[in-house]
Amino acid sequence: MTRLVVTMETTHTAGRRRLPPVPRPAADAARDTGPAPAIELPAGTALAATALFDAGQEFVTRLRAAAPALAVAAGARNAVVREVVPPARHRRARCRVVLRFADGTETDLTFLGERRRGGTGENALDAEVAGWLRAGSPQDTAWLVTDADAPDGVAVDITAWLAVA
């Protein structure tokens, strides 16, 4: 029995070429002056601390900051807001909360809020979720919906719960 050894050799005689940076035309170099200058505000005015946040960032920040209040509402030792998706005109608000109780058990809950364009009206999903938790986390098919993204496949539709409650 003969043994066939197949060898394929690839050689590149030039090696890796190192090219100098491409020079920029003088007109482009003159235009690139660094960051845009700051907008000058009229005397006596100042930007609010949240002026650089958009509505979606404010929504996420508010829900993440509400974790201790959600733990108190549920009677849990602590809570972690794992996921927050702000509402938009094409998607519903979404919040995933993990509650850790004193006996060591964890409950992973997913909440769905309403669909709306960002920055329109007040979206108080944090208060609505806390209300559902304070009510004893009622389970009813009227507001429990299937959700492929939820850890257990079920999400709490807060808007449906508010409509019934």
Secondary structure by P-SEA (a helix, b strand, c coil): cbbbbbbbbbbbcccbbbbccccccaaaaaacccccccccccccccccccccccaaaaaaaaaaaaaaaaaaaaccccccccbbbbbcccccbbbbbbbbcccbbbbbbbbbbbbccccccccaaaaaaaaaaaaccccccccbbbbccccccbbbaaaaaaaac
